[in-house]
Amino acid sequence: MTEQRLFPKPLSERPIRPFASAEQAWFWFVRCQTARIEGARVIADAGEVVRPCDPDDVYNAVMRLKQGGALTDRHLQVIEYYGLVERLPDPRDLREQPKHDLWCATMAALEPELIARDIVELRPPETFDNEDVMIEMSGDLSPCGM
């Protein structure tokens, strides 16, 4: 029996940029999946931005949450539909409010999974007391230009 040799994927020379959020990763996955269905071949490192994963990695994270009981079929229906139409459910629309709640719950469960796998970048919590975040305002700030 011959010994099987495994060859690692070549690493890109360009910098790898993780996603800013689980939502951004999900919309990227849906676009890649749509392209696959339409006949495109998804090739690593072929895009304008190098991502730290394959589209299947995002899908697998969602399926692990489903198998673990954190997500239901209804969660998956909502993220699939809004992923395909490429928009978030509108919380101001009473018909979409329950779907918005499911979307938020799904993304809240998915984000730590993707952060743990370095697919989504861990962001520090936003506060107004952080001096690095402070923005100096300039110009006429009086109401109505008074």
Secondary structure, DSSP 8 states (H G I E B T S, - for coil): ------------SS-B--BSSHHHHHHHHHHHHHHHHTT----TT-SSSB-SS-HHHHHHHHHHHHHTTSS-HHHHHHHHHHHHTTS---TTSTTTHHHHHHHHHHHHHHHHHHHHTTSB-------SS-TTT-----S--SGGG-
